[in-house]
């Protein structure tokens, strides 16, 4: 009996990991939202958020998880952001240090600006956990569009992220 239960759990784990690794979230395309939330981390995230903003698919952008030493001018130079765009439409979030605090920071920004729809931009392998955390704390009625930035994650990165996601899901089921 114990072997069957253990085998079933192992099979579910393996199939879950396979589905997680094979079916990574994709870019959202030309969906319009009130705003875009970009989580810092791997390459391409901020660039993609700026593409969304410049294409008129969102009016405002939060970059969550910015290092406290980075100043707006430095970001503008690195990403070639026009000063007017930076002043009107881009907020740098310095409060977060991990995925959960990204979600809390984004939620406060969404609520403060009365947004009803946001595009969440992060790496494809990170999207599921980031979206789960944001959904847990976002204001009621906010639509979150997942916009995964395509990457080439290593097996180790996928393996670790899968386990973080499973742990977060179990924690959420138990009221955490």
C-alpha positions in Angstrom: 0.0 0.0 0.0 2.7 2.5 1.0 4.6 1.7 -2.3 1.6 2.4 -4.4 1.0 5.7 -2.6 4.7 6.7 -2.9 4.7 5.6 -6.6 1.6 7.6 -7.3 3.1 10.7 -5.6 6.3 10.3 -7.5 4.5 9.9 -10.8 2.4 13.0 -10.2 5.5 14.9 -9.3 7.3 13.8 -12.5 4.3 14.5 -14.7 3.9 17.9 -13.0 7.5 18.8 -13.6 7.4 17.7 -17.2 4.3 19.8 -17.9 5.9 22.7 -16.0 9.1 22.5 -18.1 7.5 21.9 -21.5 4.6 24.3 -21.4 6.2 27.6 -20.2 4.0 30.7 -20.3 4.3 32.6 -23.6 4.3 36.3 -24.5 0.8 37.9 -24.3 0.9 39.6 -27.7 -1.1 42.8 -28.4 -3.4 42.7 -25.4 -4.1 46.2 -24.0 -4.0 46.7 -20.2 -4.0 49.8 -17.9 -0.5 49.1 -16.8 2.5 46.8 -17.0 4.4 45.4 -14.0 7.9 44.2 -14.8 9.8 42.1 -12.2 13.5 42.6 -12.3 15.8 39.7 -12.8 16.9 38.0 -16.0 17.6 39.8 -19.2 14.8 41.0 -21.5 12.2 41.8 -18.9 12.6 45.6 -18.8 13.2 45.7 -22.5 9.9 43.9 -23.0 8.0 46.1 -20.6 9.3 49.2 -22.5 8.2 47.6 -25.8 4.7 47.2 -24.3 4.6 50.8 -23.1 6.0 52.2 -26.4 3.4 50.2 -28.4 0.6 51.8 -26.4 -0.5 48.5 -24.9 -0.3 50.1 -21.4 -0.2 53.6 -20.1 2.0 53.1 -17.1 4.8 50.8 -16.0 6.1 49.7 -12.6 9.6 48.1 -12.5 9.5 46.1 -9.3 12.6 45.0 -7.4 15.0 47.8 -8.5 18.3 47.8 -6.6 18.2 50.7 -4.2 21.4 52.2 -5.7 19.9 52.5 -9.2 18.7 56.0 -10.0 16.1 56.8 -12.6 18.7 58.6 -14.8 20.9 55.5 -14.8 17.9 53.3 -15.9 17.0 55.9 -18.6 20.6 55.9 -20.0 20.9 52.1 -19.9 17.5 51.5 -21.7 17.4 54.7 -23.7 14.3 55.9 -22.1 13.2 59.4 -23.0 13.1 61.7 -20.0 9.4 62.6 -20.7 8.4 58.9 -20.7 10.3 58.2 -17.5 8.7 61.2 -15.8 5.1 60.5 -16.8 4.8 56.8 -17.1 7.5 54.7 -15.3 7.7 54.0 -11.6 10.7 52.4 -10.1 9.9 50.1 -7.2 12.7 49.8 -4.6 10.7 47.9 -1.9 10.9 44.3 -3.0 13.6 41.8 -2.7 11.9 38.6 -3.8 8.8 37.3 -5.7 6.4 37.7 -2.7 7.5 41.3 -2.0 7.3 42.0 -5.8 3.6 41.0 -5.5 3.0 43.2 -2.5 4.7 46.2 -4.1 2.8 45.7 -7.3 -0.5 45.3 -5.5 0.0 48.6 -3.6 0.9 50.4 -6.8 -2.1 48.9 -8.7 -4.5 49.9 -5.9 -3.0 53.4 -5.6 -3.5 54.0 -9.3 -6.9 52.3 -9.5 -5.8 50.1 -12.3 -8.3 47.3 -13.3 -5.9 45.4 -15.6 -2.2 44.8 -15.6 0.2 42.9 -17.7 2.8 40.9 -15.6 6.2 40.7 -17.3 8.7 38.2 -16.0 10.7 35.3 -17.4 8.7 32.4 -18.7 10.0 30.0 -16.1 9.2 32.4 -13.3 5.7 33.4 -14.4 3.6 30.8 -12.7 4.9 31.6 -9.2 4.9 35.3 -9.8 1.3 35.3 -11.1 0.2 33.1 -8.2 1.7 35.5 -5.6 0.2 38.6 -7.4 -3.2 37.0 -7.6 -3.1 36.3 -3.9 -2.6 40.0 -2.9 -3.9 42.0 -5.9 -7.0 44.2 -5.4 -10.3 42.5 -6.0 -11.4 42.6 -9.6 -8.0 43.2 -11.2 -7.3 41.3 -14.3 -3.7 40.0 -14.6 -2.4 39.1 -18.1 0.6 36.9 -18.0 3.3 38.0 -20.4 6.2 35.6 -20.3 9.6 36.6 -21.6 11.1 33.7 -23.5 14.3 32.3 -22.1 16.5 29.2 -22.3 16.4 28.1 -18.7 18.8 25.4 -17.5 17.4 22.1 -16.1 18.6 23.2 -12.6 16.7 26.5 -12.9 13.5 24.7 -13.9 13.9 22.1 -11.2 14.4 24.7 -8.5 11.5 26.9 -9.7 9.1 24.0 -10.0 9.8 23.1 -6.4 9.3 26.7 -5.3 6.0 26.8 -7.1 4.9 23.5 -5.6 5.9 24.7 -2.1 4.0 28.0 -2.7 0.9 26.1 -3.8 1.0 23.8 -0.8 1.5 26.7 1.5 -1.5 28.5 -0.1 -3.7 25.4 0.3 -2.8 25.4 4.0 -3.7 29.1 4.4 -0.2 30.6 4.2 
